[in-house]
Amino acid sequence: MTLPTRSIGPSGLELSRIGLGAWAIGGLGWEHAWGAQDDDDSIATVRRAVELGVTWIDTAPVYGHGHSERVIGRALADLPEADRPLVFTKAGVLWDPQDHDAPPTRDLRRLRAQVEASMRRLGTDRIDLLQVHCPPDLGPALEDYWGELVALRAAGTVGAIGLSNHDVDQLERAERIGHVDTLQPPLSLLRREAGTDLVRWCSAHGTGVICYSPLESGLLSGEFSVERINRLPADDWRRGSAQFQGDPLHRTLRLVDALRPIADRHRVSVDAIAIAWVLAWPGVTAAIVGARRPKQVNGWPAAAEVRLDSRDLSQIATALKTTGAGSGPLQPA
């Protein structure tokens, strides 16, 4: 099976429009854990995603303090070379090995050592896409750390380089040193701001846009309720998130209910509509969707194939305005 794909500028990367996000499979024992996670389920999820045509996986060292990368490495080792997806990881967010509950630090000192550690955990000698996770609090200026990434790309250590959670000014500064292959911003029905200046800048400069959290950690999946949130385990970070409580939660749940008739019209699930809305933005290359079990991947082909028409987009815009859920422009533009 294949999913629709998009290519990214001069990098040569060909991406399925949905990729597997590996945050949750980092497992327990760190500040932003999602509760207990079975590694065998994680590996089976990778295999199922590949079967359905997913061509890439996005992870980061901080997810499980290296555990997500190690699990991805195990999953890749069991796949034939021809079936292996591209692997995208990040640098610049570190943890305290003595205190796993401490907030991570944004640190780009010893960048090459961070990259080498990721390659060891992933079991590879080349990273397909290396991204700076966030602008650092510690370490070199943007011009210096981006220059290091440009050198890693030129040496073939990484295939492509990108930025995550950076603004337009930072993109401009990086582009003057070497081409920015990708940007990874948040974009969803609840966080819509990146669809304006960031996506437009990327379109104008041949930079791919790989959006994270299109389902907002499950809130837009159509599977959540107040009762289910109250049943989340105490070690699931979402229990303490403002998005999963009070007025923001109730606005989101009303929005999800408003999406159901649209999903029924297209004969897909609510989460497929939420993902399709992100993919409808001109200039968006692909979306990162997290999964913890194989069955959560099954609806992705439908999500990648849905084409929202003007009626759908207008109805969604009305729902956003009526419910007051999230912020940002109401329609892809």
FIGU-216389 format. One record per residue: residue in three letters; x, y, z of N, C-alpha, C in turn. Coordinates in steps of 0.02 Angstrom, whole numbers, plus 32768, in hexadecimal, padded with zeros to 4 digits. Example, Ala and Ser with C-alpha at 12.3 -4.5 7.8 and 13.67 -1.06 7.14 Angstrom:
# residues 2
ALA82947EE4818682677F1F818682947F5B8186SER82827F90816282AC7FCB816582858002818A
END
This chain:
# residues 333
MET802A7FC48000800080008000802C803E8000THR801580737FDF803B80B27FDE800E80EB7FF4LEU802E811D8011800C815B8023802281907FF1PRO7FF981C47FE7801081FC7FBE805182187FDATHR807D82317FAF80BE824B7FC580C982917FABARG80F882B37FCB810F82F57FB5815B82F67FBBSER817C83177F8D81C4831D7F9181D6835F7FB3ILE821283617FD0822A839D7FF3826483BB7FCDGLY825783F27FAB828A841B7F8A82C583F47F6FPRO830184117F79833D83F17F5D835683B67F86SER833683A67FBE834F83717FE98347832C7FC9GLY831783257F9D830A82E47F7F82DE82B67FA9LEU82CB82CC7FE582A082A3800F825A82A07FF3GLU823F82647FF181FA82597FDB81D382408017LEU81A48268802E81818259806D813882458060SER8123820F808180DB8202808580BC823D80AAARG807E824D809A8060828A80B7805182828102ILE80568246811B8051823A8163808E82128177GLY80AE822681AE80E6820281C980D881EE8211LEU80FC81BD822980F281A2826D811981CB82A0GLY80F681E882D08116820B8307812381DD8341ALA816081E1835D817781B0838E817F81CC83D4TRP815B820283E4815F821F8427814781EE845BALA810A81D5845380EB81AC84878110816A8492ILE81318150845E8152810F846781948116848DGLY81A4815384A381DC815B84D181D081398514GLY8191812B85248182810585618185812F85A0LEU818C810C85D8818A812B861B81CD8148862FGLY81CB816C8669820981808689822481C38673TRP81F981EE865982118231864781D78262864DGLU81E782A2864A81B682D6865B817882D5862FHIS817F82C785EF814682C985C18133828485A8ALA8134825385D5811F821085C480D3820D85BCTRP80BD81DC8593807681D28586805A819685AEGLY807C818185E2806881448604808D810885E9ALA807D80CE860480A0809185F18099808385A6GLN80CF806C858880CF805B854180F7801C8535ASP80D87FEC851480F97FAC850581247FB384C7ASP81647FA384CC81917FA98493817C7F7D8458ASP81627F438467814B7F18843181117F38840AASP80E57F5A842E80AF7F7F840C80CD7FB683E0SER81007FD783F9811F800D83D3813D7FF28392ILE81617FBB839781807F9D835C814B7F85832AALA81157F68834480DF7F52831880BD7F8E82F7THR80BB7FC78319809E800382FC80C9801C82C3VAL810B801B82CB8138802E8295812C80018258ARG81297FC18264811E7F92822C80DD7F9F8208ARG80A87FAC823080667FB8821180687FF981E8ALA8088802C8202808E806B81DE80B18060819BVAL80E7803A819B810C802D815D80E08006812DGLU80BA7FD58146808D7FAF811B805B7FDC80F8LEU80458011811A8013803E80FE8031807480D2GLY8072807580CA809180A4809C80B280DF80BCVAL80B880E080FF80DC81178120812681118110THR8145814780F9818B814580E381BC81648113TRP81A3817D814D81D1819F817B81B6819E81C3ILE81E781A281F181D881A3823981FB81DF8257ASP81D88203828281F6823C82A481FE822D82EFTHR823A823683088248822A834F827582628369ALA828D825A83A682BB828A83C482DD826983FFPRO831A827C840F833E825E8447831882648489VAL82F7829E849482D882A984D5829A827D84E0TYR827E826084AC8243823584B5825881F584DAGLY824781F3851A825C81BA854382A581BA8553HIS82C681F4854B830E81FA855A833681C68534GLY832A81C484F3834D819584C78327815684B7HIS82F2814884DE82D0810784D482AB81048492SER828B813B847E8268813A843E8298812A8405GLU82D2814A84048302813C83CF831980F383D1ARG832380D8840C8339809284108303806383F6VAL82C480718406828D804683ED8288804B83A1ILE828E80888387828D8090833E82C78068831EGLY8301806B833E833A80458325832C7FFA8322ARG830C7FE0835682FA7F99835782C87F89831FALA82977FB5831682657FA882E282847FA9829DLEU82B27FD7829182D27FDC824F82FE7FA08241ALA831F7F878276834D7F4E826D83287F108255ASP82E77F0B826482C07ED1825182A17ED7820CLEU82A97F1181EB828A7F1B81AA82BD7F118172PRO82A87EF4813A82D57EF1810082E97F3780EBGLU83257F3E80D1833F7F7F80BE830F7FA58091ALA82F07F83806282C47FA4803282857FBF8052ASP82737FA5808D82357FBA80AE82417FEE80E4ARG827F7FFE80F2828C802A812B82778072811CPRO82518090814B823E80D68142827881058150LEU82728142813982A28175814C829A81848197VAL82D1819881B682CF81A881FD82E481F18207PHE82B88215822982C5825B823982CD82618284THR83028282829A8309828E82E2832182D682ECLYS833082E7832B833D832D833C837983328369ALA838C836F837783C3837E83A683B183BD83CBGLY83CE83C4840783C78403842B839C84038469VAL837C83CA847A835783C584B98374838B84E0LEU8391839A851A83B483698542839283608586TRP83A1832985A78384831985E883BA830C861BASP83A6830E865A83D38301869183D182B686A1PRO8406829186948404824886A083FB823686E9GLN84078266871683FE8259875D83B9826A8776ASP8392828E874F834F82A38764832182A38727HIS8300826A871C82D7826286E08297828B86E2ASP828582A5871B824982CE871F825883198716ALA8298832A871382AB8370870B829B838786C4PRO828783C686BC827A83E0867882B983DA864DPRO82B283C8860E82ED83C585E28308840B85D4THR8346840D85BD8365844D85AD836F84528561ARG836B848F85488377849D850183C084AE84FAASP83E6847D84E2842F848384E5844D846884A4LEU846E8493847E848D847E843F84D9847D8443ARG84F4847B847F853B846F8486854A84278473ARG8585841A8459859983D68445856583B78416LEU855183DD83E3851E83C683B4853183858393ARG856F8380837C858383438359858083068386ALA8590830F83C6858B82D783F5854282C183FDGLN851482F183FD84CD82E0840084B782B883C3VAL84D082CC838984BE82A9834C84DA8262834CGLU8518825B8362853682188365851181EB8396ALA84FA820783CE84D481DF83FE849281C883E0SER847181F383BA843381DF8398844081A78366MET847681AC834084848179830E849281368330ARG84B38136836A84BF80F7838D847C80D983A4ARG8450810283C0841080E783D783E680CE839DLEU83E980F0836583C180DC832A83E280A48303GLY8421809583118443806082ED8451807182A5THR846380B08298846F80C6825384AD80F28250ASP84CA80F7821685048124820E84F1816281E6ARG84AF816C81DC849781A781B7845081B681CDILE844281F681DA83FF820C81EC83E0822E81AFASP83A3821A819D83858233815F8372827D8165LEU83598291819F834A82D881AB835B82E781F4LEU8387831881FE8399832F8241837D8374824BGLN8358837D8282833783BD8290834E83D882D3VAL8354841A82D8835F843A8319831B843E833BHIS8316841F837682D68417839782B6845A83AACYS82DF848783C782C784C983DD830384F983DDPRO82F7853983D8832F856883E3834C855C8428PRO838D8559842F83AB8545846F83B0857F84A1ASP83B0856C84E183C1859B8517840B85998525LEU842A856085158471855685228493854384E0GLY84CE855F84D584F3854B849984FA85848467PRO850D8572842B852085A483F884E485CB83DDALA84F4860283BC84C18629839884A78602835CLEU846E86168343844F85F3830B847F85EC82D0GLU84A3862082BF84D0861C8286850485E6828FASP851885DA82CD854B85A782DB852E856182DATYR84F5855782FC84DB851382FC84BF850082B8TRP84A285318293848A8520825084C585118222GLY84FC8535822B853885268204855184DF820FGLU854B84C7824D855F8481825C853284508237LEU84F1845E823684C38432821284D2843281C8VAL84DF846D81AC84F184718165852E84468156ALA855F84488183859C841F817A858D83D5817FLEU856083C281AC854D837B81B2852A83638173ARG8501838F815684E0837C81178512837580DEALA854283A380DB857483A080A6859F836280ACALA85AB834B80EA85D5831080F585AE82CF80EAGLY856C82D380E38543829780D9852F82758118THR854182918152852D8274819284E18277819AVAL84C382AB817F847A82B1817D846682C08136GLY842982AA8124841282B580E083F582FA80D5ALA83D18312810883B08353810483AF83728149ILE83A583B4814C83A683D6818D836A84058192GLY8352840C81D08317843581DA83158456821ELEU82E3847F822782D884A3826682928493827FSER828B848F82C0824A848582DF824084BD8312ASN820484D8831581F3850C8347821D854B833FHIS822F855C83038253859A82F3822585C982CEASP8232860A82D48207863C82B4822486538271VAL82008680825082148695820D825886B8820EASP826486E3824082A58704824382DD86D28249GLN82D4869E82718307866A8278831086428238LEU82D98635821582DE861481D48306863D81A3GLU82FA867E81A2831F86AA8175836A86A88185ARG837B86AB81C483C286AB81D783E3866981C3ALA83BF863181CD83DB85F081BB83E385EA8170GLU83B18601814A83B285F9810183ED861E80E2ARG840386548101843C867980E7847D865180EBILE847E861F811884BA85F5812184B785B680F7GLY847C859880F48473855B80CE8429854B80CBHIS8412852A809683CB8520808C83AB84F980C5VAL8371851180DC834984EE810E831C84BD80E9ASP832A847C80F18303844A80CC82BC844480E7THR82B4844781298272843E81478268846B8183LEU8229847981908214849881CE81E0846A81EEGLN81E58462823081B3843A8254819084678288PRO815684828276812F84AB82A480F1848582BDPRO80D2849C82F3809184818305805C849D82D6LEU802E847482BF7FF6848C82977FBC845B82A0SER7F85847582B87F49844C82C37F0D847982C3LEU7ED2845D82CA7E95848482D07E9684B0830ELEU7EBF849F833F7EC384C7837C7EFD84F9837BARG7F3284E883587F6C851583527F7785238308ARG7F5C855C82F17F58856982AA7F88859F8292GLU7FAD85BE82BF7FD585F882AE800B85E9827AALA802985AE827D8060859E824F8049859D8206GLY8008859781FB7FEE859581B77FF585D78191THR8009860B81B3800F864C819280578659817EASP807C867E81A880BF8695819480F1865C818BLEU80F1862B81B7812385F681B2811A85CC8173VAL80DD85B5816780D2858B812C80DE85B380ECARG80CB85F280EC80D6861B80B18121862580A4TRP8147863180D98190863880D081AD85F980B2CYS819985C080CC81B3858080B381A18575806ASER816485868058814F857E8012817A85A97FE4ALA818B85E47FFB81B286127FD181FB85FE7FCCHIS821385D37FFA825A85C37FFB826885797FEDGLY823685537FD78242850D7FC8825184E28005THR823584F6803D823F84D2807C820284A8808CGLY820C8467809981D4843C80AA81B8844D80EFVAL8177844280F88156844E8139813A840C8152ILE815583F6818B813F83B881AA811E83CB81ECCYS80DD83C981EF80B883E3822980B283AF8260TYR80BC83C5829E80B2839782D6807283A682FCSER805A83738320801E8376834A7FDE83898323PRO7FD1836C82E97F92837B82C67F55836482EDLEU7F5E833283197F26831A83427F2A8332838AGLU7F5A835D83987F63837983DB7F6083438411SER7F8E8314840A7F9882DE843C7F5882B88449GLY7F3082AF84157EF38287841A7EB482AE8423LEU7EB882EE84367E7B831584427E4D83188406LEU7E6B831983C97E448320838C7E3882DD8369SER7E4382A7838E7E3B826483717DF2824E836CGLY7DC7826E83927D82825883967D76822283C9GLU7DAB820F83ED7DA781D8841D7DA781F08466PHE7DAC823284727DB3824B84B67D72826684D1SER7D6B826185137D34827E85387D4F8292857CVAL7D2882B785A27D3D82CA85E57D4B828B860EGLU7D1F825986067D27821B862D7D6881F8861BARG7D7881F585DB7DB681D385C87DF381F885E2ILE7DF2823B85DF7E2A826285F87E3382568643ASN7DFC825186677E00824386AF7E1C81FE86BEARG7E1A81D2868D7E35818E86977E7E81898681LEU7E9B81BE86657EE181BA86527F0C81AC868FPRO7F40818386877F6B817486C17F8F81B286DAALA7FA281B187197FC281EA8738800481FB8717ASP802481C986F6806581D686D7805F81E9868DASP802381FB8677801882158634801982618638TRP804782828614805082CA8619801082F1860AARG7FE382D385E47FA782F685D07F798305860BARG7F7F82DF86417F5682EC867D7F6283338698GLY7F9E834D868F7FAE838F86AA7FAD83C78677SER7F9A83B786397F9A83E986047F5B84138605ALA7F63845585FD7F2A848285FD7EFA847385C3GLN7F158459858C7EEA844985537EB784138564PHE7EC783E985937E9D83B085A57E7083BE85E1GLN7E6783FE85F17E408411862B7E13844D861CGLY7DDE845486437DB6849086457D9B84A78602ASP7D9884E985FA7D79850685BF7D9B84F3857DPRO7DDF84F3857A7DFE84DE853B7DE984988526LEU7DE3846A85557DCE842685457D878425852BHIS7D5A8448854B7D14844685367D0A846784F1ARG7D31849B84E37D2D84B984A17D448487846BTHR7D7A8463847B7D958432844C7D6483F98441LEU7D4583E184757D1583AA846E7CD983C08444ARG7CC483FF844B7C8C841884217CA3841C83D8LEU7CE1843083CE7CFB843183897CFC83EC836BVAL7D1383BB83917D15837683787CCF835E8365ASP7C9E836E838E7C59835B837D7C43837B833BALA7C5983B8832F7C4783DA82F17C6983BC82B4LEU7CA1839982BF7CC4837882887CA383368274ARG7C7C831A829F7C6182D782917C3682D48252PRO7C09830482467BE3830082077C0F830481C9ILE7C45832A81CC7C74832E81947C9682EB8189ALA7CAA82CC81C07CC9828A81BC7C998257819FASP7C5A825A81B57C28822C819B7C1E82368150ARG7C1F8274813A7C15828380F27C4D826580C8HIS7C89826580E37CC2824880BF7CCD81FE80CFARG7CA581E480FD7CAB819D81127CF0818E812FVAL7D0781BB81597D4781B2817C7D3C81C381C6SER7D7081BB81ED7D6D81CC82347D7B8216823FVAL7D6B822E827A7D768275828B7DC082878285ASP7DEC825A829D7E33826A829A7E4B82748252ALA7E2D825082237E40825881DD7E2F829F81C4ILE7DF882BA81DC7DE682FF81C87E16833181E6ALA7E29832682257E59835482467E9C83538222ILE7EB38318820E7EF2831381EA7EEC833181A4ALA7EB5832281827EAB833C813E7EA98389813ETRP7E8E83A781737E8D83F081777ED4840C8179VAL7F0183ED819D7F478402819F7F6783FA815BLEU7F5B83C1813A7F7983B480F97F5C83E080C2ALA7F23840180D07F04842C809E7F27846F8097TRP7F54848080C67F7784C180C17FA884BF8087PRO7FA384EE80597FD684F18024801B84FB8042GLY804A84D2802D808D84D68047809D84A3807CVAL806A848380988077844E80CA8089840D80A5THR80C383F280B880DB83B5809880BA837780B6ALA80BA837380F980A48336811A809483468163ALA8075831681848063831D81CB807E82E181F2ILE809582F0822E80AC82BC825C807182A88287VAL806182678286802A824E82AF8045821882DDGLY803B8220831C805481EF834C802781B18350ALA8046817983618020813C836A8046810F839BARG802180E983C2803F80BC83F4802F807383E8ARG7FFA806883C07FE5802383B07FD3801F8366PRO7FDB7FE483487FD07FDE83007F8B7FF582E8LYS7F577FE8830F7F147FFA82F87F0B804582F0GLN7F34806D83147F2E80B6830E7F4680D082CBVAL7F6980A782A67F8480BC82657F5380AD822CASN7F23808282397EFA806882027ED4809D81DBGLY7EC280D481FB7E9B810781D87EC4813981B1TRP7F06813381B27F30816581927F2981698147PRO7F23813181237F1A813880DA7EDD816380C9ALA7EA7815A80EE7E6B818280E07E7981CB80EEALA7E9C81DA81247EAB821F81367ED682408100ALA7F04821B80E37F30823780B07F0B8241806DGLU7ED6821D80637EB1822180247E7882538026VAL7E5F826580617E26829380667E3782D68047ARG7E0982F0801F7E11833380037DD6835D801CLEU7DE5838B80487DB083B580637D9D83EA8030ASP7D5D83F080217D4684227FF07D3284628014SER7D1C84937FEE7D0C84D4800A7CD484CF803EARG7CA584A280327C6F849980647C8B847F80A5ASP7CB8844D80A27CD6843280DE7CFD84688104LEU7D26848D80DF7D5184BF80FF7D2884F7811ESER7CF2850A80FD7CC6853D81197CA485248158GLN7C8E84E581577C6D84C881927C9D84C381CDILE7CDB84B181BF7D0E84AD81F47D1D84F3820FALA7D23852481E37D30856981F97CF885828226THR7CBA857382147C818586823D7C8585658282ALA7C98852582837C9E850182C37CD4851F82EELEU7D0C853282CF7D42855182F57D2C85938313LYS7D0885BB82EB7CF285FB83047CBC85F48339THR7C8E85C6832F7C5785BD835E7C6F85A283A2THR7C9C8571839F7CB4855283DD7CEA857C83FFGLY7D0D85A583D87D4585CA83F57D82859F8404ALA7D84856383E77DBB853583F47DFA854C83D1GLY7E32854C83F47E72855B83D77E7985A483C2SER7EAD85B083987EBB85F483827EDD85F2833EGLY7ED6862A83197EF5862F82D87EC2863382A1PRO7ED8863782627EAA863E82297E7A86028226LEU7E3E860F820C7E0985DC820E7E0C85AC81D3GLN7E2F85BE819C7E31859381627E7885928145PRO7E8A855981267ECA855781017ECB858C80CBALA7F0585AC80C57F0A85E280927F5185E68078
END
